Structures are given as structure tokens and as C-alpha cells.
Amino acid sequence: MNYYGKTKGTSIEKQIAQLSQGEAIGGAMYYALAKVAKERFGLNDVAKEFIELGNQETNHSAFYAMLNGRYPVDEKSF
């Protein structure tokens, strides 16, 4: 199913954009925590877990951005 732009121009577009931004900020926080865990404390296993959490948050952010059609794409590619 194609979700691209489904919430663009709707009453929930603003909330979806806020969710996307929140998830992106969360992803950045987890990546920063991974760097601190690894570089300052040598906790490589903990760093890997933080990276995985960051990946999940970033993936969620991308999904919300896609719902709002935030990034222009060639519609024929879907």
C-alpha cells in the first residue's frame, strides 16, 4: 500500500510533522548516547543497543515524513 502523502493537507498534517520531528530528535539522542557509551566508557555492547534504538526512531521519523509527503519524489516510482 502506498502511504506517501496520505496526510498532506489534512487536519492531522501538523501533528504528523511534530511526530516526525520528535522521532528524529530521539534518533539523534540515541546516536549521541552511543558515541558517549563507546568513546568515553568503552561500552561497545551498550553503544550497539543505542544505535539500534536510534535506527528505530529514525525509521519512525521517515514514516511520518512520508505520510506528509515531505520529500518530493517521482510519483511513477511507486
N, CA, C and O atoms as a Maestro MAE file, in Angstrom:
{
 s_m_m2io_version
 :::
 2.0.0
}

f_m_ct {
 s_m_title
 :::
 protein
 m_atom[312] {
  # First column is atom index #
  i_m_mmod_type
  r_m_x_coord
  r_m_y_coord
  r_m_z_coord
  i_m_residue_number
  s_m_chain_name
  s_m_pdb_residue_name
  s_m_pdb_atom_name
  i_m_atomic_number
  :::
  1 25 0.851 -1.186 0.000 1 A "MET " " N  " 7
  2 3 0.000 0.000 0.000 1 A "MET " " CA " 6
  3 2 0.890 1.241 0.000 1 A "MET " " C  " 6
  4 15 1.920 1.271 0.675 1 A "MET " " O  " 8
  5 25 0.506 2.232 -0.733 2 A "ASN " " N  " 7
  6 3 1.254 3.469 -0.844 2 A "ASN " " CA " 6
  7 2 0.732 4.483 0.176 2 A "ASN " " C  " 6
  8 15 -0.415 4.923 0.096 2 A "ASN " " O  " 8
  9 25 1.585 4.847 1.133 3 A "TYR " " N  " 7
  10 3 1.203 5.809 2.168 3 A "TYR " " CA " 6
  11 2 1.711 7.214 1.877 3 A "TYR " " C  " 6
  12 15 1.409 8.147 2.621 3 A "TYR " " O  " 8
  13 25 2.481 7.377 0.804 4 A "TYR " " N  " 7
  14 3 3.109 8.663 0.530 4 A "TYR " " CA " 6
  15 2 2.065 9.771 0.389 4 A "TYR " " C  " 6
  16 15 1.165 9.692 -0.448 4 A "TYR " " O  " 8
  17 25 2.202 10.808 1.226 5 A "GLY " " N  " 7
  18 3 1.358 11.993 1.141 5 A "GLY " " CA " 6
  19 2 -0.071 11.827 1.623 5 A "GLY " " C  " 6
  20 15 -0.896 12.712 1.397 5 A "GLY " " O  " 8
  21 25 -0.387 10.722 2.281 6 A "LYS " " N  " 7
  22 3 -1.787 10.468 2.685 6 A "LYS " " CA " 6
  23 2 -2.311 11.490 3.688 6 A "LYS " " C  " 6
  24 15 -3.515 11.741 3.732 6 A "LYS " " O  " 8
  25 25 -1.432 12.086 4.496 7 A "THR " " N  " 7
  26 3 -1.904 13.043 5.495 7 A "THR " " CA " 6
  27 2 -1.634 14.484 5.084 7 A "THR " " C  " 6
  28 15 -1.990 15.409 5.814 7 A "THR " " O  " 8
  29 25 -1.010 14.689 3.923 8 A "LYS " " N  " 7
  30 3 -0.727 16.046 3.440 8 A "LYS " " CA " 6
  31 2 -2.044 16.774 3.184 8 A "LYS " " C  " 6
  32 15 -2.931 16.267 2.497 8 A "LYS " " O  " 8
  33 25 -2.150 17.981 3.755 9 A "GLY " " N  " 7
  34 3 -3.345 18.786 3.561 9 A "GLY " " CA " 6
  35 2 -4.523 18.374 4.421 9 A "GLY " " C  " 6
  36 15 -5.625 18.891 4.240 9 A "GLY " " O  " 8
  37 25 -4.319 17.456 5.352 10 A "THR " " N  " 7
  38 3 -5.416 17.021 6.227 10 A "THR " " CA " 6
  39 2 -5.336 17.723 7.579 10 A "THR " " C  " 6
  40 15 -4.393 18.462 7.861 10 A "THR " " O  " 8
  41 25 -6.331 17.476 8.392 11 A "SER " " N  " 7
  42 3 -6.367 18.092 9.717 11 A "SER " " CA " 6
  43 2 -5.289 17.553 10.654 11 A "SER " " C  " 6
  44 15 -5.036 18.158 11.696 11 A "SER " " O  " 8
  45 25 -4.651 16.439 10.317 12 A "ILE " " N  " 7
  46 3 -3.617 15.882 11.194 12 A "ILE " " CA " 6
  47 2 -2.199 16.079 10.647 12 A "ILE " " C  " 6
  48 15 -1.240 15.547 11.207 12 A "ILE " " O  " 8
  49 25 -2.063 16.830 9.570 13 A "GLU " " N  " 7
  50 3 -0.732 17.037 8.977 13 A "GLU " " CA " 6
  51 2 0.248 17.649 9.986 13 A "GLU " " C  " 6
  52 15 1.396 17.212 10.071 13 A "GLU " " O  " 8
  53 25 -0.185 18.636 10.736 14 A "LYS " " N  " 7
  54 3 0.696 19.297 11.703 14 A "LYS " " CA " 6
  55 2 1.140 18.320 12.790 14 A "LYS " " C  " 6
  56 15 2.312 18.309 13.165 14 A "LYS " " O  " 8
  57 25 0.234 17.514 13.291 15 A "GLN " " N  " 7
  58 3 0.585 16.547 14.327 15 A "GLN " " CA " 6
  59 2 1.558 15.495 13.797 15 A "GLN " " C  " 6
  60 15 2.476 15.078 14.504 15 A "GLN " " O  " 8
  61 25 1.354 15.071 12.557 16 A "ILE " " N  " 7
  62 3 2.255 14.096 11.943 16 A "ILE " " CA " 6
  63 2 3.648 14.702 11.800 16 A "ILE " " C  " 6
  64 15 4.644 14.019 12.039 16 A "ILE " " O  " 8
  65 25 3.730 15.963 11.417 17 A "ALA " " N  " 7
  66 3 5.023 16.643 11.299 17 A "ALA " " CA " 6
  67 2 5.715 16.721 12.655 17 A "ALA " " C  " 6
  68 15 6.929 16.535 12.746 17 A "ALA " " O  " 8
  69 25 4.948 16.994 13.708 18 A "GLN " " N  " 7
  70 3 5.522 17.042 15.054 18 A "GLN " " CA " 6
  71 2 6.033 15.671 15.482 18 A "GLN " " C  " 6
  72 15 7.092 15.563 16.101 18 A "GLN " " O  " 8
  73 25 5.285 14.632 15.156 19 A "LEU " " N  " 7
  74 3 5.735 13.279 15.465 19 A "LEU " " CA " 6
  75 2 7.038 12.958 14.731 19 A "LEU " " C  " 6
  76 15 7.946 12.358 15.305 19 A "LEU " " O  " 8
  77 25 7.126 13.355 13.472 20 A "SER " " N  " 7
  78 3 8.336 13.118 12.697 20 A "SER " " CA " 6
  79 2 9.529 13.814 13.329 20 A "SER " " C  " 6
  80 15 10.604 13.229 13.455 20 A "SER " " O  " 8
  81 25 9.337 15.054 13.722 21 A "GLN " " N  " 7
  82 3 10.422 15.807 14.341 21 A "GLN " " CA " 6
  83 2 10.831 15.196 15.678 21 A "GLN " " C  " 6
  84 15 12.022 15.095 15.974 21 A "GLN " " O  " 8
  85 25 9.870 14.794 16.474 22 A "GLY " " N  " 7
  86 3 10.172 14.173 17.769 22 A "GLY " " CA " 6
  87 2 10.957 12.884 17.611 22 A "GLY " " C  " 6
  88 15 11.903 12.633 18.357 22 A "GLY " " O  " 8
  89 25 10.574 12.075 16.654 23 A "GLU " " N  " 7
  90 3 11.288 10.816 16.413 23 A "GLU " " CA " 6
  91 2 12.708 11.094 15.917 23 A "GLU " " C  " 6
  92 15 13.646 10.398 16.303 23 A "GLU " " O  " 8
  93 25 12.868 12.101 15.069 24 A "ALA " " N  " 7
  94 3 14.201 12.454 14.563 24 A "ALA " " CA " 6
  95 2 15.106 12.926 15.705 24 A "ALA " " C  " 6
  96 15 16.278 12.556 15.765 24 A "ALA " " O  " 8
  97 25 14.566 13.729 16.593 25 A "ILE " " N  " 7
  98 3 15.331 14.195 17.751 25 A "ILE " " CA " 6
  99 2 15.699 13.014 18.646 25 A "ILE " " C  " 6
  100 15 16.815 12.938 19.160 25 A "ILE " " O  " 8
  101 25 14.760 12.104 18.823 26 A "GLY " " N  " 7
  102 3 15.040 10.904 19.617 26 A "GLY " " CA " 6
  103 2 16.149 10.069 18.993 26 A "GLY " " C  " 6
  104 15 17.022 9.564 19.700 26 A "GLY " " O  " 8
  105 25 16.117 9.924 17.682 27 A "GLY " " N  " 7
  106 3 17.172 9.178 16.994 27 A "GLY " " CA " 6
  107 2 18.530 9.809 17.216 27 A "GLY " " C  " 6
  108 15 19.505 9.111 17.497 27 A "GLY " " O  " 8
  109 25 18.604 11.138 17.090 28 A "ALA " " N  " 7
  110 3 19.870 11.847 17.306 28 A "ALA " " CA " 6
  111 2 20.360 11.650 18.738 28 A "ALA " " C  " 6
  112 15 21.559 11.496 18.970 28 A "ALA " " O  " 8
  113 25 19.435 11.654 19.696 29 A "MET " " N  " 7
  114 3 19.815 11.460 21.092 29 A "MET " " CA " 6
  115 2 20.419 10.075 21.294 29 A "MET " " C  " 6
  116 15 21.449 9.942 21.955 29 A "MET " " O  " 8
  117 25 19.795 9.050 20.737 30 A "TYR " " N  " 7
  118 3 20.329 7.696 20.891 30 A "TYR " " CA " 6
  119 2 21.686 7.544 20.218 30 A "TYR " " C  " 6
  120 15 22.565 6.870 20.754 30 A "TYR " " O  " 8
  121 25 21.872 8.163 19.045 31 A "TYR " " N  " 7
  122 3 23.178 8.095 18.387 31 A "TYR " " CA " 6
  123 2 24.244 8.796 19.230 31 A "TYR " " C  " 6
  124 15 25.373 8.316 19.333 31 A "TYR " " O  " 8
  125 25 23.887 9.925 19.828 32 A "ALA " " N  " 7
  126 3 24.832 10.629 20.705 32 A "ALA " " CA " 6
  127 2 25.173 9.778 21.929 32 A "ALA " " C  " 6
  128 15 26.334 9.701 22.332 32 A "ALA " " O  " 8
  129 25 24.172 9.148 22.511 33 A "LEU " " N  " 7
  130 3 24.420 8.271 23.657 33 A "LEU " " CA " 6
  131 2 25.316 7.100 23.275 33 A "LEU " " C  " 6
  132 15 26.147 6.665 24.072 33 A "LEU " " O  " 8
  133 25 25.151 6.592 22.066 34 A "ALA " " N  " 7
  134 3 26.008 5.502 21.591 34 A "ALA " " CA " 6
  135 2 27.461 5.951 21.528 34 A "ALA " " C  " 6
  136 15 28.361 5.215 21.932 34 A "ALA " " O  " 8
  137 25 27.686 7.152 21.023 35 A "LYS " " N  " 7
  138 3 29.048 7.677 20.941 35 A "LYS " " CA " 6
  139 2 29.661 7.839 22.329 35 A "LYS " " C  " 6
  140 15 30.819 7.483 22.547 35 A "LYS " " O  " 8
  141 25 28.889 8.373 23.257 36 A "VAL " " N  " 7
  142 3 29.387 8.549 24.628 36 A "VAL " " CA " 6
  143 2 29.690 7.187 25.254 36 A "VAL " " C  " 6
  144 15 30.745 7.000 25.860 36 A "VAL " " O  " 8
  145 25 28.776 6.251 25.107 37 A "ALA " " N  " 7
  146 3 28.976 4.919 25.688 37 A "ALA " " CA " 6
  147 2 30.250 4.273 25.153 37 A "ALA " " C  " 6
  148 15 31.021 3.674 25.903 37 A "ALA " " O  " 8
  149 25 30.458 4.404 23.852 38 A "LYS " " N  " 7
  150 3 31.611 3.753 23.229 38 A "LYS " " CA " 6
  151 2 32.912 4.514 23.483 38 A "LYS " " C  " 6
  152 15 33.894 3.936 23.948 38 A "LYS " " O  " 8
  153 25 32.913 5.802 23.178 39 A "GLU " " N  " 7
  154 3 34.150 6.568 23.211 39 A "GLU " " CA " 6
  155 2 34.602 6.951 24.617 39 A "GLU " " C  " 6
  156 15 35.800 6.973 24.897 39 A "GLU " " O  " 8
  157 25 33.672 7.246 25.486 40 A "ARG " " N  " 7
  158 3 34.055 7.690 26.827 40 A "ARG " " CA " 6
  159 2 34.152 6.539 27.820 40 A "ARG " " C  " 6
  160 15 35.015 6.530 28.697 40 A "ARG " " O  " 8
  161 25 33.243 5.557 27.668 41 A "PHE " " N  " 7
  162 3 33.184 4.495 28.660 41 A "PHE " " CA " 6
  163 2 33.589 3.124 28.132 41 A "PHE " " C  " 6
  164 15 33.695 2.173 28.906 41 A "PHE " " O  " 8
  165 25 33.816 3.009 26.836 42 A "GLY " " N  " 7
  166 3 34.226 1.728 26.270 42 A "GLY " " CA " 6
  167 2 33.146 0.657 26.326 42 A "GLY " " C  " 6
  168 15 33.453 -0.535 26.325 42 A "GLY " " O  " 8
  169 25 31.898 1.069 26.374 43 A "LEU " " N  " 7
  170 3 30.771 0.137 26.476 43 A "LEU " " CA " 6
  171 2 30.234 -0.171 25.079 43 A "LEU " " C  " 6
  172 15 29.190 0.344 24.677 43 A "LEU " " O  " 8
  173 25 30.944 -0.997 24.363 44 A "ASN " " N  " 7
  174 3 30.585 -1.295 22.978 44 A "ASN " " CA " 6
  175 2 29.224 -1.968 22.847 44 A "ASN " " C  " 6
  176 15 28.471 -1.653 21.925 44 A "ASN " " O  " 8
  177 25 28.898 -2.886 23.749 45 A "ASP " " N  " 7
  178 3 27.596 -3.556 23.678 45 A "ASP " " CA " 6
  179 2 26.454 -2.574 23.929 45 A "ASP " " C  " 6
  180 15 25.417 -2.637 23.270 45 A "ASP " " O  " 8
  181 25 26.649 -1.683 24.871 46 A "VAL " " N  " 7
  182 3 25.630 -0.668 25.156 46 A "VAL " " CA " 6
  183 2 25.489 0.257 23.955 46 A "VAL " " C  " 6
  184 15 24.375 0.620 23.576 46 A "VAL " " O  " 8
  185 25 26.616 0.639 23.356 47 A "ALA " " N  " 7
  186 3 26.593 1.507 22.177 47 A "ALA " " CA " 6
  187 2 25.793 0.867 21.049 47 A "ALA " " C  " 6
  188 15 25.018 1.548 20.377 47 A "ALA " " O  " 8
  189 25 25.969 -0.419 20.835 48 A "LYS " " N  " 7
  190 3 25.220 -1.121 19.783 48 A "LYS " " CA " 6
  191 2 23.719 -1.054 20.041 48 A "LYS " " C  " 6
  192 15 22.934 -0.878 19.109 48 A "LYS " " O  " 8
  193 25 23.326 -1.192 21.282 49 A "GLU " " N  " 7
  194 3 21.898 -1.118 21.623 49 A "GLU " " CA " 6
  195 2 21.349 0.289 21.374 49 A "GLU " " C  " 6
  196 15 20.248 0.453 20.850 49 A "GLU " " O  " 8
  197 25 22.134 1.301 21.757 50 A "PHE " " N  " 7
  198 3 21.698 2.672 21.495 50 A "PHE " " CA " 6
  199 2 21.579 2.930 19.998 50 A "PHE " " C  " 6
  200 15 20.650 3.608 19.560 50 A "PHE " " O  " 8
  201 25 22.504 2.401 19.214 51 A "ILE " " N  " 7
  202 3 22.429 2.570 17.762 51 A "ILE " " CA " 6
  203 2 21.169 1.930 17.209 51 A "ILE " " C  " 6
  204 15 20.503 2.509 16.351 51 A "ILE " " O  " 8
  205 25 20.837 0.744 17.693 52 A "GLU " " N  " 7
  206 3 19.608 0.083 17.234 52 A "GLU " " CA " 6
  207 2 18.376 0.920 17.584 52 A "GLU " " C  " 6
  208 15 17.462 1.054 16.770 52 A "GLU " " O  " 8
  209 25 18.353 1.481 18.788 53 A "LEU " " N  " 7
  210 3 17.232 2.350 19.166 53 A "LEU " " CA " 6
  211 2 17.181 3.592 18.277 53 A "LEU " " C  " 6
  212 15 16.102 4.026 17.874 53 A "LEU " " O  " 8
  213 25 18.344 4.161 17.973 54 A "GLY " " N  " 7
  214 3 18.406 5.305 17.076 54 A "GLY " " CA " 6
  215 2 17.887 4.968 15.690 54 A "GLY " " C  " 6
  216 15 17.183 5.764 15.068 54 A "GLY " " O  " 8
  217 25 18.240 3.777 15.208 55 A "ASN " " N  " 7
  218 3 17.749 3.340 13.902 55 A "ASN " " CA " 6
  219 2 16.228 3.242 13.889 55 A "ASN " " C  " 6
  220 15 15.582 3.642 12.921 55 A "ASN " " O  " 8
  221 25 15.669 2.714 14.954 56 A "GLN " " N  " 7
  222 3 14.211 2.580 15.030 56 A "GLN " " CA " 6
  223 2 13.533 3.948 15.043 56 A "GLN " " C  " 6
  224 15 12.548 4.167 14.337 56 A "GLN " " O  " 8
  225 25 14.067 4.867 15.851 57 A "GLU " " N  " 7
  226 3 13.482 6.204 15.927 57 A "GLU " " CA " 6
  227 2 13.554 6.904 14.573 57 A "GLU " " C  " 6
  228 15 12.592 7.544 14.146 57 A "GLU " " O  " 8
  229 25 14.696 6.780 13.902 58 A "THR " " N  " 7
  230 3 14.872 7.414 12.596 58 A "THR " " CA " 6
  231 2 13.928 6.816 11.566 58 A "THR " " C  " 6
  232 15 13.393 7.531 10.718 58 A "THR " " O  " 8
  233 25 13.724 5.517 11.637 59 A "ASN " " N  " 7
  234 3 12.779 4.853 10.742 59 A "ASN " " CA " 6
  235 2 11.363 5.385 10.971 59 A "ASN " " C  " 6
  236 15 10.627 5.624 10.014 59 A "ASN " " O  " 8
  237 25 10.992 5.565 12.209 60 A "HIS " " N  " 7
  238 3 9.663 6.108 12.515 60 A "HIS " " CA " 6
  239 2 9.530 7.529 11.959 60 A "HIS " " C  " 6
  240 15 8.503 7.884 11.381 60 A "HIS " " O  " 8
  241 25 10.575 8.330 12.139 61 A "SER " " N  " 7
  242 3 10.559 9.697 11.634 61 A "SER " " CA " 6
  243 2 10.344 9.713 10.117 61 A "SER " " C  " 6
  244 15 9.577 10.520 9.592 61 A "SER " " O  " 8
  245 25 11.030 8.814 9.435 62 A "ALA " " N  " 7
  246 3 10.895 8.729 7.973 62 A "ALA " " CA " 6
  247 2 9.475 8.342 7.576 62 A "ALA " " C  " 6
  248 15 8.942 8.867 6.598 62 A "ALA " " O  " 8
  249 25 8.863 7.439 8.317 63 A "PHE " " N  " 7
  250 3 7.495 7.028 8.014 63 A "PHE " " CA " 6
  251 2 6.535 8.217 8.116 63 A "PHE " " C  " 6
  252 15 5.698 8.428 7.238 63 A "PHE " " O  " 8
  253 25 6.666 8.990 9.198 64 A "TYR " " N  " 7
  254 3 5.795 10.148 9.365 64 A "TYR " " CA " 6
  255 2 6.044 11.187 8.270 64 A "TYR " " C  " 6
  256 15 5.098 11.777 7.749 64 A "TYR " " O  " 8
  257 25 7.310 11.412 7.923 65 A "ALA " " N  " 7
  258 3 7.628 12.363 6.853 65 A "ALA " " CA " 6
  259 2 7.015 11.898 5.539 65 A "ALA " " C  " 6
  260 15 6.525 12.710 4.754 65 A "ALA " " O  " 8
  261 25 7.043 10.603 5.304 66 A "MET " " N  " 7
  262 3 6.467 10.046 4.088 66 A "MET " " CA " 6
  263 2 4.946 10.270 4.070 66 A "MET " " C  " 6
  264 15 4.382 10.619 3.033 66 A "MET " " O  " 8
  265 25 4.294 10.071 5.206 67 A "LEU " " N  " 7
  266 3 2.851 10.288 5.276 67 A "LEU " " CA " 6
  267 2 2.484 11.707 4.847 67 A "LEU " " C  " 6
  268 15 1.481 11.925 4.168 67 A "LEU " " O  " 8
  269 25 3.307 12.658 5.253 68 A "ASN " " N  " 7
  270 3 3.041 14.056 4.915 68 A "ASN " " CA " 6
  271 2 3.583 14.443 3.546 68 A "ASN " " C  " 6
  272 15 3.438 15.594 3.133 68 A "ASN " " O  " 8
  273 25 4.199 13.512 2.838 69 A "GLY " " N  " 7
  274 3 4.758 13.827 1.530 69 A "GLY " " CA " 6
  275 2 5.839 14.893 1.625 69 A "GLY " " C  " 6
  276 15 5.942 15.767 0.764 69 A "GLY " " O  " 8
  277 25 6.637 14.813 2.672 70 A "ARG " " N  " 7
  278 3 7.618 15.865 2.956 70 A "ARG " " CA " 6
  279 2 8.707 15.988 1.895 70 A "ARG " " C  " 6
  280 15 9.164 17.092 1.600 70 A "ARG " " O  " 8
  281 25 9.118 14.881 1.332 71 A "TYR " " N  " 7
  282 3 10.197 14.894 0.348 71 A "TYR " " CA " 6
  283 2 9.626 14.578 -1.025 71 A "TYR " " C  " 6
  284 15 8.985 13.545 -1.214 71 A "TYR " " O  " 8
  285 25 9.856 15.457 -1.970 72 A "PRO " " N  " 7
  286 3 9.296 15.218 -3.317 72 A "PRO " " CA " 6
  287 2 9.924 13.992 -3.980 72 A "PRO " " C  " 6
  288 15 11.133 13.777 -3.908 72 A "PRO " " O  " 8
  289 25 9.093 13.218 -4.607 73 A "VAL " " N  " 7
  290 3 9.559 12.035 -5.330 73 A "VAL " " CA " 6
  291 2 8.806 11.940 -6.639 73 A "VAL " " C  " 6
  292 15 7.767 12.572 -6.828 73 A "VAL " " O  " 8
  293 25 9.332 11.163 -7.511 74 A "ASP " " N  " 7
  294 3 8.639 10.880 -8.775 74 A "ASP " " CA " 6
  295 2 7.518 9.905 -8.475 74 A "ASP " " C  " 6
  296 15 7.774 8.754 -8.119 74 A "ASP " " O  " 8
  297 25 6.298 10.344 -8.614 75 A "GLU " " N  " 7
  298 3 5.135 9.504 -8.284 75 A "GLU " " CA " 6
  299 2 5.125 8.201 -9.074 75 A "GLU " " C  " 6
  300 15 4.568 7.211 -8.602 75 A "GLU " " O  " 8
  301 25 5.722 8.171 -10.256 76 A "LYS " " N  " 7
  302 3 5.745 6.963 -11.077 76 A "LYS " " CA " 6
  303 2 6.617 5.876 -10.479 76 A "LYS " " C  " 6
  304 15 6.498 4.710 -10.852 76 A "LYS " " O  " 8
  305 25 7.496 6.247 -9.549 77 A "SER " " N  " 7
  306 3 8.394 5.242 -8.963 77 A "SER " " CA " 6
  307 2 7.678 4.367 -7.941 77 A "SER " " C  " 6
  308 15 8.240 3.386 -7.455 77 A "SER " " O  " 8
  309 25 6.437 4.725 -7.616 78 A "PHE " " N  " 7
  310 3 5.682 3.913 -6.653 78 A "PHE " " CA " 6
  311 2 4.855 2.938 -7.390 78 A "PHE " " C  " 6
  312 15 4.135 2.150 -6.776 78 A "PHE " " O  " 8
  :::
 }
 m_bond[311] {
  # First column is bond index #
  i_m_from
  i_m_to
  i_m_order
  :::
  1 1 2 1
  2 2 3 1
  3 3 4 2
  4 3 5 1
  5 5 6 1
  6 6 7 1
  7 7 8 2
  8 7 9 1
  9 9 10 1
  10 10 11 1
  11 11 12 2
  12 11 13 1
  13 13 14 1
  14 14 15 1
  15 15 16 2
  16 15 17 1
  17 17 18 1
  18 18 19 1
  19 19 20 2
  20 19 21 1
  21 21 22 1
  22 22 23 1
  23 23 24 2
  24 23 25 1
  25 25 26 1
  26 26 27 1
  27 27 28 2
  28 27 29 1
  29 29 30 1
  30 30 31 1
  31 31 32 2
  32 31 33 1
  33 33 34 1
  34 34 35 1
  35 35 36 2
  36 35 37 1
  37 37 38 1
  38 38 39 1
  39 39 40 2
  40 39 41 1
  41 41 42 1
  42 42 43 1
  43 43 44 2
  44 43 45 1
  45 45 46 1
  46 46 47 1
  47 47 48 2
  48 47 49 1
  49 49 50 1
  50 50 51 1
  51 51 52 2
  52 51 53 1
  53 53 54 1
  54 54 55 1
  55 55 56 2
  56 55 57 1
  57 57 58 1
  58 58 59 1
  59 59 60 2
  60 59 61 1
  61 61 62 1
  62 62 63 1
  63 63 64 2
  64 63 65 1
  65 65 66 1
  66 66 67 1
  67 67 68 2
  68 67 69 1
  69 69 70 1
  70 70 71 1
  71 71 72 2
  72 71 73 1
  73 73 74 1
  74 74 75 1
  75 75 76 2
  76 75 77 1
  77 77 78 1
  78 78 79 1
  79 79 80 2
  80 79 81 1
  81 81 82 1
  82 82 83 1
  83 83 84 2
  84 83 85 1
  85 85 86 1
  86 86 87 1
  87 87 88 2
  88 87 89 1
  89 89 90 1
  90 90 91 1
  91 91 92 2
  92 91 93 1
  93 93 94 1
  94 94 95 1
  95 95 96 2
  96 95 97 1
  97 97 98 1
  98 98 99 1
  99 99 100 2
  100 99 101 1
  101 101 102 1
  102 102 103 1
  103 103 104 2
  104 103 105 1
  105 105 106 1
  106 106 107 1
  107 107 108 2
  108 107 109 1
  109 109 110 1
  110 110 111 1
  111 111 112 2
  112 111 113 1
  113 113 114 1
  114 114 115 1
  115 115 116 2
  116 115 117 1
  117 117 118 1
  118 118 119 1
  119 119 120 2
  120 119 121 1
  121 121 122 1
  122 122 123 1
  123 123 124 2
  124 123 125 1
  125 125 126 1
  126 126 127 1
  127 127 128 2
  128 127 129 1
  129 129 130 1
  130 130 131 1
  131 131 132 2
  132 131 133 1
  133 133 134 1
  134 134 135 1
  135 135 136 2
  136 135 137 1
  137 137 138 1
  138 138 139 1
  139 139 140 2
  140 139 141 1
  141 141 142 1
  142 142 143 1
  143 143 144 2
  144 143 145 1
  145 145 146 1
  146 146 147 1
  147 147 148 2
  148 147 149 1
  149 149 150 1
  150 150 151 1
  151 151 152 2
  152 151 153 1
  153 153 154 1
  154 154 155 1
  155 155 156 2
  156 155 157 1
  157 157 158 1
  158 158 159 1
  159 159 160 2
  160 159 161 1
  161 161 162 1
  162 162 163 1
  163 163 164 2
  164 163 165 1
  165 165 166 1
  166 166 167 1
  167 167 168 2
  168 167 169 1
  169 169 170 1
  170 170 171 1
  171 171 172 2
  172 171 173 1
  173 173 174 1
  174 174 175 1
  175 175 176 2
  176 175 177 1
  177 177 178 1
  178 178 179 1
  179 179 180 2
  180 179 181 1
  181 181 182 1
  182 182 183 1
  183 183 184 2
  184 183 185 1
  185 185 186 1
  186 186 187 1
  187 187 188 2
  188 187 189 1
  189 189 190 1
  190 190 191 1
  191 191 192 2
  192 191 193 1
  193 193 194 1
  194 194 195 1
  195 195 196 2
  196 195 197 1
  197 197 198 1
  198 198 199 1
  199 199 200 2
  200 199 201 1
  201 201 202 1
  202 202 203 1
  203 203 204 2
  204 203 205 1
  205 205 206 1
  206 206 207 1
  207 207 208 2
  208 207 209 1
  209 209 210 1
  210 210 211 1
  211 211 212 2
  212 211 213 1
  213 213 214 1
  214 214 215 1
  215 215 216 2
  216 215 217 1
  217 217 218 1
  218 218 219 1
  219 219 220 2
  220 219 221 1
  221 221 222 1
  222 222 223 1
  223 223 224 2
  224 223 225 1
  225 225 226 1
  226 226 227 1
  227 227 228 2
  228 227 229 1
  229 229 230 1
  230 230 231 1
  231 231 232 2
  232 231 233 1
  233 233 234 1
  234 234 235 1
  235 235 236 2
  236 235 237 1
  237 237 238 1
  238 238 239 1
  239 239 240 2
  240 239 241 1
  241 241 242 1
  242 242 243 1
  243 243 244 2
  244 243 245 1
  245 245 246 1
  246 246 247 1
  247 247 248 2
  248 247 249 1
  249 249 250 1
  250 250 251 1
  251 251 252 2
  252 251 253 1
  253 253 254 1
  254 254 255 1
  255 255 256 2
  256 255 257 1
  257 257 258 1
  258 258 259 1
  259 259 260 2
  260 259 261 1
  261 261 262 1
  262 262 263 1
  263 263 264 2
  264 263 265 1
  265 265 266 1
  266 266 267 1
  267 267 268 2
  268 267 269 1
  269 269 270 1
  270 270 271 1
  271 271 272 2
  272 271 273 1
  273 273 274 1
  274 274 275 1
  275 275 276 2
  276 275 277 1
  277 277 278 1
  278 278 279 1
  279 279 280 2
  280 279 281 1
  281 281 282 1
  282 282 283 1
  283 283 284 2
  284 283 285 1
  285 285 286 1
  286 286 287 1
  287 287 288 2
  288 287 289 1
  289 289 290 1
  290 290 291 1
  291 291 292 2
  292 291 293 1
  293 293 294 1
  294 294 295 1
  295 295 296 2
  296 295 297 1
  297 297 298 1
  298 298 299 1
  299 299 300 2
  300 299 301 1
  301 301 302 1
  302 302 303 1
  303 303 304 2
  304 303 305 1
  305 305 306 1
  306 306 307 1
  307 307 308 2
  308 307 309 1
  309 309 310 1
  310 310 311 1
  311 311 312 2
  :::
 }
}
